[in-house]
Amino acid sequence: MFKQLAQDPRPPVDNPSLSYWQSPPHKGLLGVQSTTLPSIRDVIVIGSGITSCSVTRELFEAGFSGTISVLEAREVCSGATGRNGGRINCVAIQDYHKYVSLFGVEVAKSIVRFEMAHYDEIVKAAQSLGDEAFKRTEIRPVETVAVVFSEEKLQDLKSMLENFEAVFSDLRGRWKVIEAEEVRESYGVKDATGALIGTAGAGWAYRLITEVFDRLLKDHPASFSIETKTMVTGISRIESNQYPYSIKTTRGVIRAKHVLHCTEGHVSHLVPQLRGILVPRRGQMSVLNPGNKFRDSRGNRSWSFYYDQGFDYVSQNEHTKELFAGGGDTFEFNQALSTFGVSSDAEENIRSKIHLAGFMPVAFGEKHWGEQDPGKPILKASWVGVMCNSLDHVPFVGLLPQEALGPRPAGDWESGGEWISAGYGGYGMVNAWLCGKALARQIVGGQVPSWLPVVYQATPARVTQLQNRLAKLKDTENHLRALL
């Protein structure tokens, strides 16, 4: 069983569950690929989600004059980004508390600032596409309601908020804790003991990424291509060559100067030394038809429901009023084991699916949920996506050192190298865009941006430390608890 969390995650499966976000697909990108696979590229980006999109866009924005190809095993944005929860939600209060205990105050502050910057960065990128495309992305501000169901968790929220505001004086008043009566009367959660109220964002990530990629193809026809249905099967490096990397794919071989690994839960398939350090995790998503008393509620609200173990999250589409609900997991060992180390997005998590189909009517009750409209069952659609957790709870970003590559020679900024951005722990929308931007800045200028949290960097010392930590984990339970 110990091998489950450190096994080869394998490439994406060819029969994924159907994500509601990806329907209908972007017609201009469906099956897009060059007539003949390019033989030489300056940069190869593996994966076509939010990280890939961000790094590619930023390279061109920074004046990169070389050639770039994005390689995707399936269709554009068919992986985690096109299967996400629909939220751009930095859980700043809880994250500050977590990262202080892991890394200390200053690092925790840098991570929270980094995460919080994402909404504005993503909005700017979407707005640059023009009004019509921006409307299609449905990116918008939302009120967040993080609901708790025990007095202990309510007191935890109060303590965390007090500690947060003592450090972030400029953010005082942005969040507030409310008591049971207000949650029940104003927000309709009948058994709540309290909630943390704040602001965040929501949006249709698949539409954003496909709109940006479509624009990049039109703006850079001679220097940029997207190669869908082009699975990477191997990477090798020859030192004495201007293009040292040979990237083997199902359509042939490409020579490249730089290779970027942007495949989240699948990343350790091609970087085996990181198996067990970057671990895939499958999550369940669904679309719910709201009850007739909830149907016309505000579409600019995002919910989180925190239980003794695990949580659920929900955002509401402001046009259709449909609810996008994810979670259904707990931190109970056996159930967690059914999601961690799992890299296939074909099979749904039945237990989680059943939970998601029923928790909203229970949470809101007859008074605030009502009945289902005729012909509209509560569960409209469901699917799964593959996330990635790191053993030290923060993303891996930067030039891969020799310690992460094993027998494959490592490169450098000048001669060409392998780069990575992965391990977002289910919070890719408040990590991936700027992580991708940081990669691009390093490739163009050779320097790590000062705003990238130092603990995110894929340094030799960090890789060695995590490999040593992994070696000391004697069984699956200890490994899993280290990831949670």
Steps between C-alpha positions, in 0.01 A plus 500: 500500500791736568574494128163653411609851596840472329401314184531624143194724443510410129381730220141628489246229416327514161147454642455778760170575667318783324553835670208741476749788469634357172161472330481623234871493417671800344443431130812677381727288721333161475763261363737787421848392389757574232475304177852379572643492849767772538850353511666777706360741758660735749241419765279195543218528753346169608137542600237755393333622817529826692874471573583425138281787383652746745863415425443508124317832512762654727789387279349690207406796722863517618627521143619141458598464135538122482256227401260329739285189473247376754469119501173353626419129524127564458315824414586853610422558869360149541673438835477654847435861392205394286363293789537740791260641759428830328649713778793743520501475874795578725412367847730763644404470867538123512808500276681754714435284806625187320811653349606675822515160666700358207735783403467792740339844475698661218468208257131461585445869422672464162288199405173670593593816306596284202171309507292813546659665196353239267148630460613838369765339277248261347243778450759712315590208274133434424420866436786524252303261277226758444151548640330206331764245593516639853125451539534139387751428775240604761780617731344705778538596867301294749419506866647200681322322782708244689256316725592298811286262703668484841580750771862388496539586130326834552749592771782388270374739232486788746853431621637464146336825387637689801854373429464579130386859553781561748747439215305625195389840628404613148251214473313559824125485445520306174386187684269462798372215716127477560313292758244222461187717495625722218618206290165330538285809441704687237660208318254216565735229632279355768749310720798736472679630809669781312676608181788703363377758247733654241559556130661299220439421134338245273513423129497252213868404480468281189363795301774732625782263408362408158431866417859595593652212305284581197621861512866393531468275195359788297755753623807275457428264209867457402642440846228323701311174459278276707533130436200313640486121507879505528602305807858531626647156552859583593760773548878479454781755503815524287740753649690619192211637299321833456175312552603244762162341564338225297131479583349177378129517424236279344537709183879512480800670661554871569835658590480786750706731716257517793236253622225613740306247708152645560296183549413520873400149620677331209830686537698221665430266208780676313689607815517171695720633782201704619265204543365495852599868538247629245198273536185504282162526669165448333213730593129486426298783345132538417236737368180520704160636408398715801174452684223743414563712811874518434473541123483878494763560765799720429738372233794697641553283805746219566455252784730276703370252756755386759427181695701315764683328214494637149291767329278579201500807277239657274472790258186607319483597135359851489307436176359147527502486884651151476723398789853372441576282800819315583649306785325212667836385639604450858838465664400159630783268402324247278304757302802727459694201371239456229584843358874549561738335257218472243581662166210385282216746440282235343340337806287708735513480879159349563492572872590865441251525213218374721596747771509796260156410365348529846685739728349830380135417586621376839709812566223745405187303588152529359469867597789617284540217245145399417418237238649405167333644191320236291737332255808639674660244729746639751807346331537641150862401423805355672865431423841470662832682467856427607675741735849475652619524860861557597665342801584840649163657411615765252547500121822403320613780268819561306796333331520131586832416667696179450354360823155497336612344171697192601701362208383770258753786491372827638522820299519867580351830391764574233542159334139392550329311776192327635257712698204418719193657652273255680366394839225756563310280745159574348554878500633547149289806427685697769844359421541389140470826307781679681708182529486477121590867474798440732625218276483724195690777678777253592527362148522849349717667762663225702380644833240377747240777552506646850125452536517119462493351852843363581362166621342439158837483328620160374846523652746209538478529880121480494494196274761321713316583820173363364662186362649437845164564664331260260757230575416521870129440445461130571141441398205638307325652800800715596550600136135598461491698825812688389314606183179611672 
